[in-house]
């Protein structure tokens, strides 16, 4: 996170959440977002995104 902040980034770190991810993907112009989760991996979401 410190590197991101020093390079002018937002400093989101690793735990920025689904809401922020969806907001940023929409702002970037992605129109199709599908979130997948794995039964054995309760910590991570996997995003399948398309820009139509």
Gaussian input, Z-matrix of N, CA and C with variables (Angstrom, degrees):
# hf/3-21g

backbone

0 1
 N
 C     1     B1
 C     2     B2     1     A1
 N     3     B3     2     A2     1     D1
 C     4     B4     3     A3     2     D2
 C     5     B5     4     A4     3     D3
 N     6     B6     5     A5     4     D4
 C     7     B7     6     A6     5     D5
 C     8     B8     7     A7     6     D6
 N     9     B9     8     A8     7     D7
 C    10    B10     9     A9     8     D8
 C    11    B11    10    A10     9     D9
 N    12    B12    11    A11    10    D10
 C    13    B13    12    A12    11    D11
 C    14    B14    13    A13    12    D12
 N    15    B15    14    A14    13    D13
 C    16    B16    15    A15    14    D14
 C    17    B17    16    A16    15    D15
 N    18    B18    17    A17    16    D16
 C    19    B19    18    A18    17    D17
 C    20    B20    19    A19    18    D18
 N    21    B21    20    A20    19    D19
 C    22    B22    21    A21    20    D20
 C    23    B23    22    A22    21    D21
 N    24    B24    23    A23    22    D22
 C    25    B25    24    A24    23    D23
 C    26    B26    25    A25    24    D24
 N    27    B27    26    A26    25    D25
 C    28    B28    27    A27    26    D26
 C    29    B29    28    A28    27    D27
 N    30    B30    29    A29    28    D28
 C    31    B31    30    A30    29    D29
 C    32    B32    31    A31    30    D30
 N    33    B33    32    A32    31    D31
 C    34    B34    33    A33    32    D32
 C    35    B35    34    A34    33    D33
 N    36    B36    35    A35    34    D34
 C    37    B37    36    A36    35    D35
 C    38    B38    37    A37    36    D36
 N    39    B39    38    A38    37    D37
 C    40    B40    39    A39    38    D38
 C    41    B41    40    A40    39    D39
 N    42    B42    41    A41    40    D40
 C    43    B43    42    A42    41    D41
 C    44    B44    43    A43    42    D42
 N    45    B45    44    A44    43    D43
 C    46    B46    45    A45    44    D44
 C    47    B47    46    A46    45    D45
 N    48    B48    47    A47    46    D46
 C    49    B49    48    A48    47    D47
 C    50    B50    49    A49    48    D48
 N    51    B51    50    A50    49    D49
 C    52    B52    51    A51    50    D50
 C    53    B53    52    A52    51    D51
 N    54    B54    53    A53    52    D52
 C    55    B55    54    A54    53    D53
 C    56    B56    55    A55    54    D54
 N    57    B57    56    A56    55    D55
 C    58    B58    57    A57    56    D56
 C    59    B59    58    A58    57    D57
 N    60    B60    59    A59    58    D58
 C    61    B61    60    A60    59    D59
 C    62    B62    61    A61    60    D60
 N    63    B63    62    A62    61    D61
 C    64    B64    63    A63    62    D62
 C    65    B65    64    A64    63    D63
 N    66    B66    65    A65    64    D64
 C    67    B67    66    A66    65    D65
 C    68    B68    67    A67    66    D66
 N    69    B69    68    A68    67    D67
 C    70    B70    69    A69    68    D68
 C    71    B71    70    A70    69    D69
 N    72    B72    71    A71    70    D70
 C    73    B73    72    A72    71    D71
 C    74    B74    73    A73    72    D72
 N    75    B75    74    A74    73    D73
 C    76    B76    75    A75    74    D74
 C    77    B77    76    A76    75    D75
 N    78    B78    77    A77    76    D76
 C    79    B79    78    A78    77    D77
 C    80    B80    79    A79    78    D78
 N    81    B81    80    A80    79    D79
 C    82    B82    81    A81    80    D80
 C    83    B83    82    A82    81    D81
 N    84    B84    83    A83    82    D82
 C    85    B85    84    A84    83    D83
 C    86    B86    85    A85    84    D84
 N    87    B87    86    A86    85    D85
 C    88    B88    87    A87    86    D86
 C    89    B89    88    A88    87    D87
 N    90    B90    89    A89    88    D88
 C    91    B91    90    A90    89    D89
 C    92    B92    91    A91    90    D90
 N    93    B93    92    A92    91    D91
 C    94    B94    93    A93    92    D92
 C    95    B95    94    A94    93    D93
 N    96    B96    95    A95    94    D94
 C    97    B97    96    A96    95    D95
 C    98    B98    97    A97    96    D96
 N    99    B99    98    A98    97    D97
 C   100   B100    99    A99    98    D98
 C   101   B101   100   A100    99    D99
 N   102   B102   101   A101   100   D100
 C   103   B103   102   A102   101   D101
 C   104   B104   103   A103   102   D102
 N   105   B105   104   A104   103   D103
 C   106   B106   105   A105   104   D104
 C   107   B107   106   A106   105   D105
 N   108   B108   107   A107   106   D106
 C   109   B109   108   A108   107   D107
 C   110   B110   109   A109   108   D108
 N   111   B111   110   A110   109   D109
 C   112   B112   111   A111   110   D110
 C   113   B113   112   A112   111   D111
 N   114   B114   113   A113   112   D112
 C   115   B115   114   A114   113   D113
 C   116   B116   115   A115   114   D114
 N   117   B117   116   A116   115   D115
 C   118   B118   117   A117   116   D116
 C   119   B119   118   A118   117   D117
 N   120   B120   119   A119   118   D118
 C   121   B121   120   A120   119   D119
 C   122   B122   121   A121   120   D120
 N   123   B123   122   A122   121   D121
 C   124   B124   123   A123   122   D122
 C   125   B125   124   A124   123   D123
 N   126   B126   125   A125   124   D124
 C   127   B127   126   A126   125   D125
 C   128   B128   127   A127   126   D126
 N   129   B129   128   A128   127   D127
 C   130   B130   129   A129   128   D128
 C   131   B131   130   A130   129   D129
 N   132   B132   131   A131   130   D130
 C   133   B133   132   A132   131   D131
 C   134   B134   133   A133   132   D132
 N   135   B135   134   A134   133   D133
 C   136   B136   135   A135   134   D134
 C   137   B137   136   A136   135   D135
 N   138   B138   137   A137   136   D136
 C   139   B139   138   A138   137   D137
 C   140   B140   139   A139   138   D138
 N   141   B141   140   A140   139   D139
 C   142   B142   141   A141   140   D140
 C   143   B143   142   A142   141   D141
 N   144   B144   143   A143   142   D142
 C   145   B145   144   A144   143   D143
 C   146   B146   145   A145   144   D144
 N   147   B147   146   A146   145   D145
 C   148   B148   147   A147   146   D146
 C   149   B149   148   A148   147   D147
 N   150   B150   149   A149   148   D148
 C   151   B151   150   A150   149   D149
 C   152   B152   151   A151   150   D150
 N   153   B153   152   A152   151   D151
 C   154   B154   153   A153   152   D152
 C   155   B155   154   A154   153   D153

   B1=1.4409
   B2=1.5198
   B3=1.3031
   B4=1.4622
   B5=1.5212
   B6=1.3248
   B7=1.4685
   B8=1.5237
   B9=1.3203
   B10=1.4597
   B11=1.5221
   B12=1.3037
   B13=1.4613
   B14=1.5195
   B15=1.3180
   B16=1.4647
   B17=1.5220
   B18=1.3443
   B19=1.4703
   B20=1.5281
   B21=1.3309
   B22=1.4572
   B23=1.5236
   B24=1.3373
   B25=1.4615
   B26=1.5179
   B27=1.3290
   B28=1.4593
   B29=1.5233
   B30=1.3266
   B31=1.4546
   B32=1.5151
   B33=1.3213
   B34=1.4612
   B35=1.5218
   B36=1.3115
   B37=1.4568
   B38=1.5074
   B39=1.3151
   B40=1.4563
   B41=1.5265
   B42=1.2976
   B43=1.4676
   B44=1.5212
   B45=1.3277
   B46=1.4615
   B47=1.5045
   B48=1.3047
   B49=1.4510
   B50=1.5156
   B51=1.3169
   B52=1.4657
   B53=1.5300
   B54=1.3215
   B55=1.4668
   B56=1.5194
   B57=1.3201
   B58=1.4698
   B59=1.5246
   B60=1.3207
   B61=1.4654
   B62=1.5256
   B63=1.3421
   B64=1.4581
   B65=1.5271
   B66=1.3164
   B67=1.4719
   B68=1.5288
   B69=1.3187
   B70=1.4665
   B71=1.5287
   B72=1.3205
   B73=1.4631
   B74=1.5212
   B75=1.3377
   B76=1.4711
   B77=1.5218
   B78=1.3295
   B79=1.4653
   B80=1.5264
   B81=1.3322
   B82=1.4660
   B83=1.5293
   B84=1.3364
   B85=1.4467
   B86=1.5195
   B87=1.3157
   B88=1.4541
   B89=1.5251
   B90=1.3188
   B91=1.4633
   B92=1.5191
   B93=1.2984
   B94=1.4605
   B95=1.5212
   B96=1.3291
   B97=1.4635
   B98=1.5197
   B99=1.3047
   B100=1.4560
   B101=1.5321
   B102=1.3172
   B103=1.4578
   B104=1.5255
   B105=1.3133
   B106=1.4610
   B107=1.5220
   B108=1.3060
   B109=1.4610
   B110=1.5220
   B111=1.3085
   B112=1.4502
   B113=1.5252
   B114=1.3072
   B115=1.4756
   B116=1.5238
   B117=1.3095
   B118=1.4650
   B119=1.5359
   B120=1.3228
   B121=1.4675
   B122=1.5309
   B123=1.3016
   B124=1.4602
   B125=1.5289
   B126=1.3297
   B127=1.4605
   B128=1.5260
   B129=1.3233
   B130=1.4601
   B131=1.5197
   B132=1.3296
   B133=1.4582
   B134=1.5195
   B135=1.3214
   B136=1.4626
   B137=1.5191
   B138=1.3152
   B139=1.4614
   B140=1.5225
   B141=1.3195
   B142=1.4540
   B143=1.5190
   B144=1.3178
   B145=1.4592
   B146=1.5203
   B147=1.3319
   B148=1.4676
   B149=1.5181
   B150=1.2855
   B151=1.4605
   B152=1.5256
   B153=1.3328
   B154=1.4663
   B155=1.5080
   A1=110.94
   A2=118.40
   A3=121.11
   A4=111.59
   A5=116.38
   A6=120.29
   A7=109.94
   A8=117.50
   A9=121.54
   A10=110.69
   A11=116.91
   A12=120.81
   A13=111.69
   A14=117.67
   A15=120.25
   A16=111.82
   A17=116.91
   A18=120.85
   A19=111.32
   A20=117.21
   A21=121.10
   A22=114.01
   A23=117.14
   A24=120.87
   A25=111.99
   A26=114.91
   A27=121.19
   A28=113.57
   A29=118.36
   A30=121.21
   A31=113.12
   A32=117.20
   A33=121.32
   A34=113.36
   A35=118.05
   A36=120.19
   A37=110.88
   A38=117.23
   A39=121.58
   A40=112.87
   A41=118.86
   A42=121.70
   A43=111.47
   A44=117.38
   A45=118.53
   A46=114.08
   A47=119.92
   A48=122.64
   A49=116.43
   A50=113.96
   A51=122.61
   A52=111.73
   A53=117.84
   A54=120.70
   A55=111.36
   A56=116.45
   A57=120.51
   A58=110.74
   A59=117.26
   A60=120.68
   A61=110.21
   A62=117.61
   A63=120.94
   A64=111.68
   A65=116.22
   A66=120.68
   A67=110.88
   A68=116.42
   A69=120.06
   A70=111.77
   A71=117.73
   A72=120.38
   A73=110.69
   A74=117.88
   A75=120.99
   A76=110.42
   A77=116.86
   A78=120.91
   A79=111.89
   A80=116.48
   A81=121.22
   A82=111.83
   A83=117.71
   A84=121.06
   A85=116.19
   A86=117.62
   A87=120.08
   A88=109.02
   A89=116.33
   A90=120.74
   A91=112.96
   A92=118.06
   A93=121.75
   A94=108.55
   A95=115.45
   A96=121.05
   A97=108.52
   A98=115.49
   A99=121.87
   A100=107.22
   A101=116.80
   A102=121.44
   A103=108.21
   A104=115.72
   A105=121.75
   A106=109.11
   A107=115.47
   A108=121.82
   A109=108.31
   A110=116.75
   A111=122.05
   A112=109.38
   A113=116.23
   A114=120.47
   A115=112.87
   A116=117.19
   A117=120.55
   A118=113.12
   A119=117.64
   A120=122.08
   A121=109.18
   A122=116.69
   A123=121.00
   A124=113.38
   A125=117.70
   A126=120.51
   A127=114.25
   A128=117.62
   A129=120.41
   A130=112.57
   A131=115.09
   A132=122.88
   A133=106.88
   A134=116.27
   A135=121.81
   A136=107.65
   A137=116.04
   A138=121.87
   A139=110.21
   A140=115.46
   A141=121.91
   A142=105.34
   A143=116.27
   A144=119.86
   A145=110.82
   A146=114.40
   A147=121.19
   A148=108.96
   A149=114.50
   A150=121.03
   A151=106.14
   A152=116.70
   A153=120.66
   A154=112.10
   D1=-39.61
   D2=-179.56
   D3=-61.08
   D4=-39.95
   D5=178.74
   D6=-62.41
   D7=-42.77
   D8=178.52
   D9=-59.59
   D10=-46.82
   D11=-179.39
   D12=-63.80
   D13=-40.19
   D14=-178.06
   D15=-71.49
   D16=-21.43
   D17=179.27
   D18=-98.36
   D19=14.36
   D20=177.82
   D21=85.29
   D22=9.79
   D23=-179.96
   D24=-79.98
   D25=-178.47
   D26=-176.37
   D27=-85.88
   D28=-11.87
   D29=179.05
   D30=64.89
   D31=42.64
   D32=-176.19
   D33=-73.26
   D34=-28.46
   D35=-177.06
   D36=71.09
   D37=-161.50
   D38=-175.58
   D39=-92.28
   D40=-15.22
   D41=-173.08
   D42=-116.51
   D43=63.20
   D44=-177.05
   D45=-96.17
   D46=-6.64
   D47=167.88
   D48=85.05
   D49=158.61
   D50=-177.85
   D51=-63.46
   D52=-41.79
   D53=-177.26
   D54=-60.64
   D55=-46.48
   D56=-179.84
   D57=-67.69
   D58=-38.75
   D59=178.43
   D60=-61.29
   D61=-47.27
   D62=-179.92
   D63=-63.32
   D64=-40.73
   D65=177.67
   D66=-60.36
   D67=-47.43
   D68=-177.64
   D69=-69.42
   D70=-35.43
   D71=177.26
   D72=-66.05
   D73=-41.32
   D74=176.64
   D75=-62.72
   D76=-44.89
   D77=179.44
   D78=-61.79
   D79=-29.49
   D80=179.59
   D81=-83.02
   D82=-2.41
   D83=175.32
   D84=94.76
   D85=10.48
   D86=177.84
   D87=-78.98
   D88=128.29
   D89=-174.92
   D90=-103.26
   D91=-18.03
   D92=-179.30
   D93=-124.87
   D94=116.26
   D95=179.93
   D96=-129.75
   D97=123.61
   D98=177.07
   D99=-122.25
   D100=130.30
   D101=-178.78
   D102=-107.27
   D103=126.45
   D104=179.52
   D105=-115.82
   D106=147.60
   D107=175.69
   D108=-130.86
   D109=146.54
   D110=178.62
   D111=-103.72
   D112=138.55
   D113=-177.65
   D114=-55.19
   D115=-38.59
   D116=-176.52
   D117=-88.14
   D118=-2.51
   D119=-177.14
   D120=-126.28
   D121=84.80
   D122=-175.42
   D123=-82.42
   D124=-5.06
   D125=-177.52
   D126=-92.58
   D127=-22.68
   D128=-171.45
   D129=-117.53
   D130=146.61
   D131=169.38
   D132=-108.59
   D133=146.91
   D134=179.10
   D135=-118.12
   D136=124.18
   D137=-174.27
   D138=-102.85
   D139=127.12
   D140=172.84
   D141=-108.76
   D142=112.58
   D143=-172.15
   D144=-123.97
   D145=148.88
   D146=178.17
   D147=-137.24
   D148=142.63
   D149=175.60
   D150=-111.38
   D151=104.31
   D152=-176.93
   D153=-87.58

